[in-house]
């Protein structure tokens, strides 16, 4: 009887292991790519939300700068006329997103903007009155930006935390 020596069994096992290894690494690479895609989409949405809110605040700041400029032009360079004209013009800006607080010598403008995702952007500006004998020189010096930031969302936690009691039996030998 003649015995043939074939080594097809060991090479078949190596080929099968190689294919399984390649499939596993391929699946892992696809999962990693998909995870990166999800993170990129989430980051893009965060960026879009931020710029949407900041653009609303920039529009508010632009409107206030225009109001200050128009008040300066209408005031004939006296501080009392400027303050009266500014107060009258800012009344039109008061809305649900923009609130005004009046003090004796300054106006605090608070812009609280919220988007559909629930993010908030807070812009807090102060417009100060000039001394009565001061001529109006530079418009940008009249507006002070106190706060200009995105307020992070509050994280909601579950109310009930469940604890489990573990019993440990210690046997003395």
Buried (B, 14 or more C-beta within 10 A) or exposed (E): EEEEEEEEEEEEEEEEEEEEEEEEEEEEEEEEEEEEEEEEEEEEEEEEBBEBBBEBBBEBBEBBBEBBEEBBEBBEEBBEBBBBBBBEBBEEBEEEBBEBEEEEEEBBBBBBBBBEEEBBBBBBBBBEBBEEEEEBEEEEEBBEEEEBEBBEEEEEEEEEEEEEEEEEEEEEE
